[in-house]
Amino acid sequence: MSDLCATFKEISGLIIRSANMQSDERITEAMQKALDHKSLVKKEREYYKDVLKEVQLLLKGLYTDAANNYNPPLTRPLAMLNIVAHYSFDYAQQVHYPSSPLQAGPIYFLTPRKCGIFGVCCEAIPQQVNFLIDESFDTGKGANPVISMVHFDFKNHGLNSVSIHFNTDNCTGQNKNNTVIQYLLWRVMTGLNASISISFLPVGHKIFS
């Protein structure tokens, strides 16, 4: 049950309660809600894949394979490419590493340090930049660190494309979503990009799951 989104958890609970009450009508209604939600998520994932395929076609021929002298024009800040770049970003699970690399004996003698991972992925190339965040610098997963890392990636590793399409998770905190959208609006207003579109999956569903 822990891997289910909030909608499916609610529907599962309704089905269990309806079964205990021997209410076939409620079970049928709950099952239909589950199928409708599954259909919505499937449609969103198909849209994500279709956009990615379209971007890959636009980029075809501009980049060489990583195994064959991979050299994208990432060092041309003034030459904005007349293409659509596709990005996805998300936090990964934390990883742990020894507090002291010279520590002798089992690792449990000292509590391992936590390291957060935030990734910005340009799937069409493909290229991914990972930010490793030590626990002493962890400021949470709010809008400020997300915008800071996304902006750093665009400035130093981005494709400098005219248009951008984002796919990301629809977090439960709308303040975070609104702040990220305001940042993207700022990029367009200041001329860093001509247009930016963003797509969210339904709440509780992950892009990279």
MILO-994991 format. One record per residue (C-alpha): x, y, z; residue number from 1; residue in three letters. Coordinates in steps of 0.25 Angstrom, whole numbers, plus 5000, padded with zeros to 4 digits. Layout:
<sites>
<site><u>X</u><v>Y</v><w>Z</w><pos>NUM</pos><code>ALA</code></site>
...
</sites>
This chain:
<sites>
<site><u>5000</u><v>5000</v><w>5000</w><pos>1</pos><code>MET</code></site>
<site><u>5012</u><v>5010</v><w>5002</w><pos>2</pos><code>SER</code></site>
<site><u>5015</u><v>5011</v><w>4987</w><pos>3</pos><code>ASP</code></site>
<site><u>5001</u><v>5015</v><w>4984</w><pos>4</pos><code>LEU</code></site>
<site><u>4997</u><v>5029</v><w>4982</w><pos>5</pos><code>CYS</code></site>
<site><u>4987</u><v>5036</v><w>4991</w><pos>6</pos><code>ALA</code></site>
<site><u>4975</u><v>5034</v><w>4981</w><pos>7</pos><code>THR</code></site>
<site><u>4978</u><v>5019</v><w>4980</w><pos>8</pos><code>PHE</code></site>
<site><u>4979</u><v>5018</v><w>4995</w><pos>9</pos><code>LYS</code></site>
<site><u>4966</u><v>5025</v><w>4997</w><pos>10</pos><code>GLU</code></site>
<site><u>4959</u><v>5016</v><w>4987</w><pos>11</pos><code>ILE</code></site>
<site><u>4965</u><v>5003</v><w>4993</w><pos>12</pos><code>SER</code></site>
<site><u>4960</u><v>5007</v><w>5006</w><pos>13</pos><code>GLY</code></site>
<site><u>4946</u><v>5009</v><w>5001</w><pos>14</pos><code>LEU</code></site>
<site><u>4946</u><v>4996</v><w>4994</w><pos>15</pos><code>ILE</code></site>
<site><u>4950</u><v>4989</v><w>5007</w><pos>16</pos><code>ILE</code></site>
<site><u>4940</u><v>4996</v><w>5015</w><pos>17</pos><code>ARG</code></site>
<site><u>4929</u><v>4993</v><w>5004</w><pos>18</pos><code>SER</code></site>
<site><u>4933</u><v>4978</v><w>5004</w><pos>19</pos><code>ALA</code></site>
<site><u>4931</u><v>4977</v><w>5019</w><pos>20</pos><code>ASN</code></site>
<site><u>4917</u><v>4984</v><w>5017</w><pos>21</pos><code>MET</code></site>
<site><u>4914</u><v>4975</v><w>5005</w><pos>22</pos><code>GLN</code></site>
<site><u>4911</u><v>4987</v><w>4997</w><pos>23</pos><code>SER</code></site>
<site><u>4913</u><v>4983</v><w>4982</w><pos>24</pos><code>ASP</code></site>
<site><u>4908</u><v>4996</v><w>4977</w><pos>25</pos><code>GLU</code></site>
<site><u>4919</u><v>5003</v><w>4985</w><pos>26</pos><code>ARG</code></site>
<site><u>4930</u><v>4993</v><w>4980</w><pos>27</pos><code>ILE</code></site>
<site><u>4926</u><v>4996</v><w>4966</w><pos>28</pos><code>THR</code></site>
<site><u>4926</u><v>5011</v><w>4968</w><pos>29</pos><code>GLU</code></site>
<site><u>4940</u><v>5010</v><w>4974</w><pos>30</pos><code>ALA</code></site>
<site><u>4946</u><v>5001</v><w>4964</w><pos>31</pos><code>MET</code></site>
<site><u>4941</u><v>5010</v><w>4953</w><pos>32</pos><code>GLN</code></site>
<site><u>4948</u><v>5022</v><w>4960</w><pos>33</pos><code>LYS</code></site>
<site><u>4961</u><v>5014</v><w>4960</w><pos>34</pos><code>ALA</code></site>
<site><u>4960</u><v>5011</v><w>4946</w><pos>35</pos><code>LEU</code></site>
<site><u>4957</u><v>5025</v><w>4942</w><pos>36</pos><code>ASP</code></site>
<site><u>4969</u><v>5030</v><w>4951</w><pos>37</pos><code>HIS</code></site>
<site><u>4978</u><v>5019</v><w>4944</w><pos>38</pos><code>LYS</code></site>
<site><u>4974</u><v>5024</v><w>4930</w><pos>39</pos><code>SER</code></site>
<site><u>4977</u><v>5038</v><w>4934</w><pos>40</pos><code>LEU</code></site>
<site><u>4991</u><v>5034</v><w>4939</w><pos>41</pos><code>VAL</code></site>
<site><u>4993</u><v>5026</v><w>4926</w><pos>42</pos><code>LYS</code></site>
<site><u>4989</u><v>5037</v><w>4917</w><pos>43</pos><code>LYS</code></site>
<site><u>4999</u><v>5047</v><w>4924</w><pos>44</pos><code>GLU</code></site>
<site><u>5010</u><v>5037</v><w>4923</w><pos>45</pos><code>ARG</code></site>
<site><u>5007</u><v>5035</v><w>4908</w><pos>46</pos><code>GLU</code></site>
<site><u>5008</u><v>5050</v><w>4906</w><pos>47</pos><code>TYR</code></site>
<site><u>5021</u><v>5051</v><w>4913</w><pos>48</pos><code>TYR</code></site>
<site><u>5027</u><v>5040</v><w>4904</w><pos>49</pos><code>LYS</code></site>
<site><u>5021</u><v>5047</v><w>4892</w><pos>50</pos><code>ASP</code></site>
<site><u>5027</u><v>5060</v><w>4895</w><pos>51</pos><code>VAL</code></site>
<site><u>5041</u><v>5054</v><w>4898</w><pos>52</pos><code>LEU</code></site>
<site><u>5040</u><v>5047</v><w>4884</w><pos>53</pos><code>LYS</code></site>
<site><u>5037</u><v>5060</v><w>4877</w><pos>54</pos><code>GLU</code></site>
<site><u>5049</u><v>5067</v><w>4884</w><pos>55</pos><code>VAL</code></site>
<site><u>5058</u><v>5055</v><w>4880</w><pos>56</pos><code>GLN</code></site>
<site><u>5054</u><v>5057</v><w>4866</w><pos>57</pos><code>LEU</code></site>
<site><u>5057</u><v>5072</v><w>4867</w><pos>58</pos><code>LEU</code></site>
<site><u>5071</u><v>5069</v><w>4873</w><pos>59</pos><code>LEU</code></site>
<site><u>5074</u><v>5058</v><w>4863</w><pos>60</pos><code>LYS</code></site>
<site><u>5087</u><v>5062</v><w>4856</w><pos>61</pos><code>GLY</code></site>
<site><u>5091</u><v>5073</v><w>4865</w><pos>62</pos><code>LEU</code></site>
<site><u>5098</u><v>5064</v><w>4875</w><pos>63</pos><code>TYR</code></site>
<site><u>5108</u><v>5052</v><w>4874</w><pos>64</pos><code>THR</code></site>
<site><u>5107</u><v>5040</v><w>4882</w><pos>65</pos><code>ASP</code></site>
<site><u>5114</u><v>5039</v><w>4896</w><pos>66</pos><code>ALA</code></site>
<site><u>5123</u><v>5028</v><w>4891</w><pos>67</pos><code>ALA</code></site>
<site><u>5127</u><v>5035</v><w>4878</w><pos>68</pos><code>ASN</code></site>
<site><u>5133</u><v>5048</v><w>4882</w><pos>69</pos><code>ASN</code></site>
<site><u>5121</u><v>5054</v><w>4889</w><pos>70</pos><code>TYR</code></site>
<site><u>5122</u><v>5069</v><w>4888</w><pos>71</pos><code>ASN</code></site>
<site><u>5109</u><v>5077</v><w>4889</w><pos>72</pos><code>PRO</code></site>
<site><u>5109</u><v>5092</v><w>4888</w><pos>73</pos><code>PRO</code></site>
<site><u>5108</u><v>5095</v><w>4902</w><pos>74</pos><code>LEU</code></site>
<site><u>5118</u><v>5106</v><w>4902</w><pos>75</pos><code>THR</code></site>
<site><u>5110</u><v>5116</v><w>4893</w><pos>76</pos><code>ARG</code></site>
<site><u>5103</u><v>5124</v><w>4903</w><pos>77</pos><code>PRO</code></site>
<site><u>5099</u><v>5135</v><w>4892</w><pos>78</pos><code>LEU</code></site>
<site><u>5095</u><v>5125</v><w>4881</w><pos>79</pos><code>ALA</code></site>
<site><u>5081</u><v>5121</v><w>4886</w><pos>80</pos><code>MET</code></site>
<site><u>5077</u><v>5109</v><w>4878</w><pos>81</pos><code>LEU</code></site>
<site><u>5064</u><v>5109</v><w>4871</w><pos>82</pos><code>ASN</code></site>
<site><u>5059</u><v>5096</v><w>4877</w><pos>83</pos><code>ILE</code></site>
<site><u>5051</u><v>5091</v><w>4889</w><pos>84</pos><code>VAL</code></site>
<site><u>5059</u><v>5085</v><w>4900</w><pos>85</pos><code>ALA</code></site>
<site><u>5052</u><v>5075</v><w>4909</w><pos>86</pos><code>HIS</code></site>
<site><u>5056</u><v>5075</v><w>4924</w><pos>87</pos><code>TYR</code></site>
<site><u>5051</u><v>5067</v><w>4936</w><pos>88</pos><code>SER</code></site>
<site><u>5056</u><v>5069</v><w>4950</w><pos>89</pos><code>PHE</code></site>
<site><u>5053</u><v>5062</v><w>4963</w><pos>90</pos><code>ASP</code></site>
<site><u>5059</u><v>5058</v><w>4977</w><pos>91</pos><code>TYR</code></site>
<site><u>5064</u><v>5044</v><w>4978</w><pos>92</pos><code>ALA</code></site>
<site><u>5065</u><v>5036</v><w>4991</w><pos>93</pos><code>GLN</code></site>
<site><u>5076</u><v>5039</v><w>5000</w><pos>94</pos><code>GLN</code></site>
<site><u>5089</u><v>5031</v><w>5000</w><pos>95</pos><code>VAL</code></site>
<site><u>5098</u><v>5029</v><w>5012</w><pos>96</pos><code>HIS</code></site>
<site><u>5113</u><v>5029</v><w>5013</w><pos>97</pos><code>TYR</code></site>
<site><u>5123</u><v>5027</v><w>5025</w><pos>98</pos><code>PRO</code></site>
<site><u>5125</u><v>5039</v><w>5034</w><pos>99</pos><code>SER</code></site>
<site><u>5140</u><v>5036</v><w>5034</w><pos>100</pos><code>SER</code></site>
<site><u>5147</u><v>5030</v><w>5022</w><pos>101</pos><code>PRO</code></site>
<site><u>5158</u><v>5025</v><w>5031</w><pos>102</pos><code>LEU</code></site>
<site><u>5148</u><v>5018</v><w>5041</w><pos>103</pos><code>GLN</code></site>
<site><u>5152</u><v>5004</v><w>5045</w><pos>104</pos><code>ALA</code></site>
<site><u>5142</u><v>4993</v><w>5047</w><pos>105</pos><code>GLY</code></site>
<site><u>5127</u><v>4993</v><w>5044</w><pos>106</pos><code>PRO</code></site>
<site><u>5120</u><v>5005</v><w>5039</w><pos>107</pos><code>ILE</code></site>
<site><u>5110</u><v>5006</v><w>5051</w><pos>108</pos><code>TYR</code></site>
<site><u>5121</u><v>5011</v><w>5060</w><pos>109</pos><code>PHE</code></site>
<site><u>5118</u><v>5025</v><w>5055</w><pos>110</pos><code>LEU</code></site>
<site><u>5105</u><v>5029</v><w>5049</w><pos>111</pos><code>THR</code></site>
<site><u>5106</u><v>5030</v><w>5033</w><pos>112</pos><code>PRO</code></site>
<site><u>5105</u><v>5044</v><w>5027</w><pos>113</pos><code>ARG</code></site>
<site><u>5093</u><v>5046</v><w>5019</w><pos>114</pos><code>LYS</code></site>
<site><u>5094</u><v>5051</v><w>5005</w><pos>115</pos><code>CYS</code></site>
<site><u>5082</u><v>5057</v><w>4997</w><pos>116</pos><code>GLY</code></site>
<site><u>5082</u><v>5055</v><w>4982</w><pos>117</pos><code>ILE</code></site>
<site><u>5075</u><v>5065</v><w>4972</w><pos>118</pos><code>PHE</code></site>
<site><u>5075</u><v>5062</v><w>4957</w><pos>119</pos><code>GLY</code></site>
<site><u>5072</u><v>5070</v><w>4945</w><pos>120</pos><code>VAL</code></site>
<site><u>5071</u><v>5062</v><w>4933</w><pos>121</pos><code>CYS</code></site>
<site><u>5071</u><v>5066</v><w>4918</w><pos>122</pos><code>CYS</code></site>
<site><u>5066</u><v>5052</v><w>4913</w><pos>123</pos><code>GLU</code></site>
<site><u>5067</u><v>5055</v><w>4898</w><pos>124</pos><code>ALA</code></site>
<site><u>5082</u><v>5056</v><w>4898</w><pos>125</pos><code>ILE</code></site>
<site><u>5082</u><v>5049</v><w>4908</w><pos>126</pos><code>PRO</code></site>
<site><u>5090</u><v>5057</v><w>4919</w><pos>127</pos><code>GLN</code></site>
<site><u>5087</u><v>5057</v><w>4934</w><pos>128</pos><code>GLN</code></site>
<site><u>5093</u><v>5067</v><w>4944</w><pos>129</pos><code>VAL</code></site>
<site><u>5093</u><v>5062</v><w>4959</w><pos>130</pos><code>ASN</code></site>
<site><u>5094</u><v>5071</v><w>4971</w><pos>131</pos><code>PHE</code></site>
<site><u>5100</u><v>5064</v><w>4983</w><pos>132</pos><code>LEU</code></site>
<site><u>5095</u><v>5071</v><w>4996</w><pos>133</pos><code>ILE</code></site>
<site><u>5102</u><v>5068</v><w>5009</w><pos>134</pos><code>ASP</code></site>
<site><u>5093</u><v>5067</v><w>5021</w><pos>135</pos><code>GLU</code></site>
<site><u>5101</u><v>5080</v><w>5027</w><pos>136</pos><code>SER</code></site>
<site><u>5096</u><v>5088</v><w>5015</w><pos>137</pos><code>PHE</code></site>
<site><u>5082</u><v>5082</v><w>5014</w><pos>138</pos><code>ASP</code></site>
<site><u>5071</u><v>5093</v><w>5014</w><pos>139</pos><code>THR</code></site>
<site><u>5060</u><v>5084</v><w>5011</w><pos>140</pos><code>GLY</code></site>
<site><u>5052</u><v>5081</v><w>4998</w><pos>141</pos><code>LYS</code></site>
<site><u>5045</u><v>5094</v><w>4996</w><pos>142</pos><code>GLY</code></site>
<site><u>5044</u><v>5104</v><w>4985</w><pos>143</pos><code>ALA</code></site>
<site><u>5057</u><v>5112</v><w>4988</w><pos>144</pos><code>ASN</code></site>
<site><u>5067</u><v>5100</v><w>4986</w><pos>145</pos><code>PRO</code></site>
<site><u>5060</u><v>5094</v><w>4974</w><pos>146</pos><code>VAL</code></site>
<site><u>5060</u><v>5107</v><w>4967</w><pos>147</pos><code>ILE</code></site>
<site><u>5074</u><v>5110</v><w>4970</w><pos>148</pos><code>SER</code></site>
<site><u>5079</u><v>5097</v><w>4965</w><pos>149</pos><code>MET</code></site>
<site><u>5070</u><v>5097</v><w>4953</w><pos>150</pos><code>VAL</code></site>
<site><u>5075</u><v>5111</v><w>4949</w><pos>151</pos><code>HIS</code></site>
<site><u>5090</u><v>5107</v><w>4952</w><pos>152</pos><code>PHE</code></site>
<site><u>5088</u><v>5095</v><w>4942</w><pos>153</pos><code>ASP</code></site>
<site><u>5082</u><v>5104</v><w>4931</w><pos>154</pos><code>PHE</code></site>
<site><u>5093</u><v>5114</v><w>4933</w><pos>155</pos><code>LYS</code></site>
<site><u>5105</u><v>5104</v><w>4933</w><pos>156</pos><code>ASN</code></site>
<site><u>5100</u><v>5092</v><w>4926</w><pos>157</pos><code>HIS</code></site>
<site><u>5087</u><v>5095</v><w>4918</w><pos>158</pos><code>GLY</code></site>
<site><u>5085</u><v>5095</v><w>4903</w><pos>159</pos><code>LEU</code></site>
<site><u>5082</u><v>5110</v><w>4902</w><pos>160</pos><code>ASN</code></site>
<site><u>5070</u><v>5106</v><w>4894</w><pos>161</pos><code>SER</code></site>
<site><u>5059</u><v>5117</v><w>4891</w><pos>162</pos><code>VAL</code></site>
<site><u>5048</u><v>5108</v><w>4896</w><pos>163</pos><code>SER</code></site>
<site><u>5047</u><v>5099</v><w>4908</w><pos>164</pos><code>ILE</code></site>
<site><u>5037</u><v>5088</v><w>4912</w><pos>165</pos><code>HIS</code></site>
<site><u>5037</u><v>5082</v><w>4926</w><pos>166</pos><code>PHE</code></site>
<site><u>5032</u><v>5070</v><w>4932</w><pos>167</pos><code>ASN</code></site>
<site><u>5032</u><v>5069</v><w>4947</w><pos>168</pos><code>THR</code></site>
<site><u>5024</u><v>5063</v><w>4959</w><pos>169</pos><code>ASP</code></site>
<site><u>5012</u><v>5070</v><w>4964</w><pos>170</pos><code>ASN</code></site>
<site><u>5016</u><v>5073</v><w>4978</w><pos>171</pos><code>CYS</code></site>
<site><u>5005</u><v>5074</v><w>4989</w><pos>172</pos><code>THR</code></site>
<site><u>5010</u><v>5088</v><w>4993</w><pos>173</pos><code>GLY</code></site>
<site><u>5004</u><v>5098</v><w>4983</w><pos>174</pos><code>GLN</code></site>
<site><u>5013</u><v>5109</v><w>4988</w><pos>175</pos><code>ASN</code></site>
<site><u>5025</u><v>5102</v><w>4983</w><pos>176</pos><code>LYS</code></site>
<site><u>5018</u><v>5099</v><w>4969</w><pos>177</pos><code>ASN</code></site>
<site><u>5014</u><v>5114</v><w>4969</w><pos>178</pos><code>ASN</code></site>
<site><u>5028</u><v>5119</v><w>4972</w><pos>179</pos><code>THR</code></site>
<site><u>5034</u><v>5110</v><w>4961</w><pos>180</pos><code>VAL</code></site>
<site><u>5024</u><v>5115</v><w>4951</w><pos>181</pos><code>ILE</code></site>
<site><u>5028</u><v>5129</v><w>4955</w><pos>182</pos><code>GLN</code></site>
<site><u>5043</u><v>5126</v><w>4953</w><pos>183</pos><code>TYR</code></site>
<site><u>5039</u><v>5121</v><w>4939</w><pos>184</pos><code>LEU</code></site>
<site><u>5031</u><v>5133</v><w>4936</w><pos>185</pos><code>LEU</code></site>
<site><u>5043</u><v>5142</v><w>4940</w><pos>186</pos><code>TRP</code></site>
<site><u>5052</u><v>5134</v><w>4930</w><pos>187</pos><code>ARG</code></site>
<site><u>5042</u><v>5138</v><w>4919</w><pos>188</pos><code>VAL</code></site>
<site><u>5040</u><v>5152</v><w>4923</w><pos>189</pos><code>MET</code></site>
<site><u>5055</u><v>5155</v><w>4923</w><pos>190</pos><code>THR</code></site>
<site><u>5058</u><v>5148</v><w>4910</w><pos>191</pos><code>GLY</code></site>
<site><u>5065</u><v>5136</v><w>4915</w><pos>192</pos><code>LEU</code></site>
<site><u>5055</u><v>5128</v><w>4907</w><pos>193</pos><code>ASN</code></site>
<site><u>5044</u><v>5131</v><w>4897</w><pos>194</pos><code>ALA</code></site>
<site><u>5034</u><v>5121</v><w>4903</w><pos>195</pos><code>SER</code></site>
<site><u>5033</u><v>5110</v><w>4914</w><pos>196</pos><code>ILE</code></site>
<site><u>5023</u><v>5100</v><w>4916</w><pos>197</pos><code>SER</code></site>
<site><u>5022</u><v>5091</v><w>4928</w><pos>198</pos><code>ILE</code></site>
<site><u>5014</u><v>5078</v><w>4930</w><pos>199</pos><code>SER</code></site>
<site><u>5010</u><v>5071</v><w>4943</w><pos>200</pos><code>PHE</code></site>
<site><u>5007</u><v>5057</v><w>4946</w><pos>201</pos><code>LEU</code></site>
<site><u>4995</u><v>5055</v><w>4956</w><pos>202</pos><code>PRO</code></site>
<site><u>4999</u><v>5056</v><w>4970</w><pos>203</pos><code>VAL</code></site>
<site><u>5006</u><v>5044</v><w>4976</w><pos>204</pos><code>GLY</code></site>
<site><u>5011</u><v>5039</v><w>4963</w><pos>205</pos><code>HIS</code></site>
<site><u>5026</u><v>5040</v><w>4959</w><pos>206</pos><code>LYS</code></site>
<site><u>5032</u><v>5042</v><w>4945</w><pos>207</pos><code>ILE</code></site>
<site><u>5044</u><v>5033</v><w>4947</w><pos>208</pos><code>PHE</code></site>
<site><u>5036</u><v>5021</v><w>4954</w><pos>209</pos><code>SER</code></site>
</sites>
